[in-house]
Amino acid sequence: MSEEYNYREIFAKAVCGKGRKFTQDTNTVTPTHKPSSILGCWIINNQFTAKKRGDVVQVEGSYDINIWYSYSHNTKTEVVTETVKYHEEIPLRYKDKDCVADEVVAKAIQEPNCLEATIAPSGHKVIVQVEREFLVEVIGETKICVYVNPDGCGDDDDDDWDYDVDDEEFEDLDPNFLIGDLEE
């Protein structure tokens, strides 16, 4: 058999591109009342979709910022909720040019998280610093080249496994292991 027939091209699904991006944003939230102090800030309901566009993956999503604050000289409290939309372009660092991409997988490595919430110098708004991080993978069909053994796998490959039990292995068995202590 000639050497050129010892290789085969196989189509397989594989990760054809990867990217990762860490982002810090500043969002401004306007509560109903002038805040006296910030009692807490949580970010919930992160939802996103991802699509490949050229050499980047675009992630579009939104989350809710919930701010618990006091007002009227710290005599009353209220929670204000605001939905924030975001758009990320994550460059693909690893790319397989021969891949026919058909699926994008995006994972939030760091869900949107509040780093700090402070009252703006004007006193009527709250400034929220948020961090988030995404990992994206582009999955598609690609070709791999494999060597084929001209002799095949051989007929006696199963004989290479040693299934026999030696007498020495029986000596190490505990006779009460399965039946337990019979003196109980």
N, C-alpha and C positions, 0 to 999 in steps of 0.2 A: 504494500500500500504506500502511495507516495506521501511525503511529509505534509503537503497542503490539505490532505483529507483528515489530518489528525486534530483539526480545530473545528469548532462549531460556534456559530453566533446564536445566542439565546436572547430573546426579548424577555425583560423582567421589569417589574415595578420597583422603583428605587427612589430614594431622596435625591432629587436633581438640583436642588438649590436650598440654601439656608440663610437666614438673617436674624439679627437680634438688635433690639433698640431699647435703651433706657431713656425715659423722658421725665422732666420736672416741669410742671405748669403752675401758673398762678391764675386763680379764678376769683372773681369778685361777686359776692352775694349781697343783695340789698334786703335786709329784714324789714318787717312792717314798722317796728319801733326802733328808736335810736338805742343801740346796745350799750349797756354799762360794763358787762364782762362776758367773755366766752366761757361757757361751762362744759362744752364738748363739741366735737365735730367728727362725723362718721361719713364714710363714702360707701354706698351700697348700690345694688342693682346694675353692676357693670355688664353691659351687653355689647357685642361687637361682631362684625363680619370682616372677612378678608378676601381680597381678589388680587391676582397677579396682573400687573400692568408693566410690560417691558421687563426691565431689570430690577423692579421694586415690587413689593407687596404692599397694597394699600389696606390699612386697617381703619375701619370707621366704626365708631361706637358712641356710647353715652353711659353716664352714671349719674346717680343722685347724690348731691351733697346735702347732708342734714346737719344743721347747726343749732345747738341748744344754747340759748343766751339769756342773760337777765337784762331787764330794762327798768325804767323809773327808779333810778338809784338803787338797783339790786333788790327791789321789792317784788318784782314779778318776773316770770320766766315764760319763754315761748320757744318753739322749734320752727325753724324756717327750712323749707326744702326747695332746692333748685336743681333742675336737670341740666347737665352740661354735656355738650356733644364734642367729640374730638376726632381728629383725622391724623393718622400716622403714615408716613411713607418709609418702609423698612427696606433698605438696600440689600440685595442678595449678594453675600460675600462668596459663597461657593456656588458655582453654576456649571452644569453639564450642558454643553452646547448641543449635543446630539439627543437630548431628552425631549420627548413630546409630552409636555406638562398637561395634566388634566385635573389636578386636585391641589388645593392649598390648605394647609393645616396651620392654624394660629393658636398659640397658647399664651395666656397671661402668666408669665413667670412671677411677676409682682402685680397683684391686683391693685387698682388705683387706691392709694392710701394717703391720708391727710398727714402731712409733716408738721404743719403749723397753721393755726387760724388766729388772726389778729384783727383788731378793730382798726380800720383805716384812719389816717390822720384827720380826715374830715369828720370822723365820728359817726357817720351814718351807714357805712358799709363794712363788710367783713372780707378780709383778704385771706384766701385759702391757698396754701402751697400743697400741691399734689405730686406724687411720684407714681410711675407705672413702668412696667417692662414687658415686652413681648418677644417671643421666639416664633419664627415662621419657618415652615418647610414647604417646598414645592415638590410634589410627588408626581411621577410620570413614568412612561415607558422609555426604556433605554436598552441598548444592545451591550451584551457582555460576550467576550470571546473566551471559550474554555478549551483546554486540551483534552482530547479523547484518547484513551489508552488503546492502541491498536490490538492489544491482546485481550481486551475486554476486562471484566471484573474477575474472571476465573470461576471455575465451577466449585472449588473447594473452599471458598471464603468462610463458610459456616463452620468448617472443621477447625479453623483457627481458634474458636472459642472453646475454652475448657469447661465443660459442664459436669465433669466427673467430681465426686466427693471422695476425699481421702479418708482413711480410717482415723487419722489424727484429728480431723475436723469433728468426727462423732464423739471423740473423747472429751471435747470442750463443751458439749451440750449439757445443759442443766435438765435432768429428768423431771424436775418439779415445775419447770417454767410454764407449761401449758395447763397442767392439772392442779397446780397450787399445792399447798401443804395439806396432806391427807389426814394429819393428826388433829385437825381442828374439830 
